[in-house]
C-alpha cells in the first residue's frame, strides 16, 4: 500500500489504476469523491496514492449491493479528508 501523503498527478495516476483509465476518467473519479485530492497553489489536482489503492479495490469488486455500499463508504472517507494542498517542488 502506498504511503499516505504521497501525491501524484492525474496523468501519473493513469498508470496506477487497474484496469487502466485515462486522465479524464481519473479526474471524473476525483470529482465524484472516489479519490482523495489536494490542489497545488497553481490549482492543479494531486491525487493521494493511498486512495488509488482504495479505488483499485473497489474497481475489482463484483457488481452488486456490496459494491454500491463500498462506493458510498469510499466517497464518505475521501470527502472527509478533503481540503488540503499538496506541496510540490516543480
Residue, then its C-alpha position, 0 to 999 in steps of 0.5 A: x500500500x502506498x504511503x499516505x501523503x504521497x501525491x501524484x498527478x492525474x496523468x501519473x495516476x493513469x498508470x496506477x489504476x487497474x484496469x487502466x483509465x485515462x486522465x479524464x476518467x481519473x479526474x471524473x473519479x476525483x470529482x465524484x469523491x472516489x479519490x482523495x485530492x489536494x490542489x497545488x497553489x497553481x490549482x492543479x489536482x494531486x491525487x493521494x496514492x493511498x486512495x488509488x489503492x482504495x479505488x483499485x479495490x473497489x474497481x475489482x469488486x463484483x457488481x452488486x449491493x456490496x459494491x454500491x455500499x463500498x462506493x458510498x463508504x469510499x466517497x464518505x472517507x475521501x470527502x472527509x479528508x478533503x481540503x488540503x494542498x499538496x506541496x510540490x517542488x516543480 
